[in-house]
Amino acid sequence: MKADQRHATSKLISGYIIDNLRDPRFEVTPAFVMTEMQKLHGLDNGYHKAWRAIQLASALIRGTPEENYELLSSYLYMMTSKNSRTYTNIKIDDNNRFLYMFYAYGSSISGWNNCRPVIAVDATFLKSKFRDILMISVSDDANNQIFPLAFGIAESENNNSYEWYFSQLRNAIGSRENLIFLADRHQAIAYGIAKVYPEIHHGICIYHLEQNLKRRKVKSEVIKLFQSAARVYMCKEFDLYMSDIAKVDKKTYDYLMEEPPERGARSCSLRRRYDMLTTNIVESMNSVLLEARELPILRMIDFIQVLKLQRWFYERRNEAKGTFYDVSCWVEEELKKKIDLAFTLNVFLVDSWRSRVEEEGITFLVDLNKRTCDGFQFQFNELPYIHAIAAIEKRNIKKSNFCSHWYLKESWLKTYERQIHPVGHTDSWIVPETVKSQIVKPLDFKVPPGRR
């Protein structure tokens, strides 16, 4: 190419960057295009020309954002055809313009029945042309890894969008005994849960509360007291820490007590939170999907499916099959880490199930039949902690016998026993005309070219 800017059109530049765009993990920005064209061809191109070149190349590979919306109904039809028990839905306005979308793979719906009954919910902004938001619901599997449950797309985070999202989630997975939702303090999420799952407890992510305290310029001493208060297992300990906060900073104490303690404190929670005190797992999922957020809607779903969910299900299914433990690998390691400390404790047998366990002059009563301990970790997490492990080792019996079924190898295997199948290329789709004719228009919203 000659170094003549008159011939360096956006269309011409797009041909030079198209291979970079084929890899969704490779971020191609206008700044990158400008640098590459200068370095390789000696061309000085403006930001807007580089941006238009990216849009042209993206459309050639992935279709335009508008075309993606037009195919949305057909795509979801193929998703349900290829994956049994998958649940999808779209809501449009009177002009066929997109409002909301929801999908949960059948593999996730059935697999979640083998995970602890805790769902973390959050949303992240998309960077494609129409600036939707991606809603995500995840849980933890037996191996304490992110388990993707459901996804939604909406024009924004508001009461209507979250009420619709949770109504679709309930249609897809129903409810479960002892279910709890975890989220930040976003009022629209709280509204959606209250409207659709009024019987379900809604816990607050303590990390977000910590960040709020930092933004309010609260002293580090008070933040540490809050961290301890939120994490302890006994209500009397929670009360002591909160009393200390009130003495040091009454204003912060009043702010924290605006939310009922059962929303944020583990010891006061109306349902088991296990060890899931934050929504870090869903934020980790957001980070995993970071590179897909600039893709048109269908290509983003493809990315989530093929590069993440499909691979995760395959790899984790094989990992679960390969373990020789009765519990997941993570649980086995957690139990091993506590054995040395457990052996330092004094254990006195009371009867065939109960033991008195002494630690630093404090006595804890452990009941292996009821799976309880005075320290409350045993019953809160349904996993043996040091006092219970000491009592179990004294009797020379298997620790896995006292782990909840949520942590067993069998549950881990069942979580990932089903596969996730791709929808395939559009040329291979067999879609009824009634579905093909459902043309969805994108949001009536357009972001002009500019700094992104």
Buried (B, 14 or more C-beta within 10 A) or exposed (E): EEEEBEEBBBEEBBEBBBEBBEEBEEEBBBEBBBEBBEEEBEBEBEBEBBBBBBBBBBBBBBBBBBBBBBBBBBBBBBBBBBBEBBBBBBBBEEEEBBBBBBBBBBBBBBBBEBBBBBBBBBBBEBBBBBBBBBBBBBBBBBBBBBBBBBBBBBBBBBBBBBBBBBBBBEEBBEEBEEBBBBBBBBEBBBBBBEBBBEEBBBBBBBBBBBEBBEEEEBEEEBBEBBBBBBBBBBBEBBBBBBEBBBEEBEEBBEBBEEEEBBBBBBBBBBBBBBBBBBBBBBBBBBEBBEBBBBBBBBBBBBBBBBBBBBEBBEEBBEBBEEBEBBBBBBBBEBBEEBEEEBEEBEBEEEEEBBBBBBBEEEEBBBBBEEBBBBBBBBBBBBBBBBBBBBBBBBEEEEBBEBBBEBBBBEBBBBBBBBEBBEBEEEEEBEBEEEBBEBEBBBBEEEEEBEEE
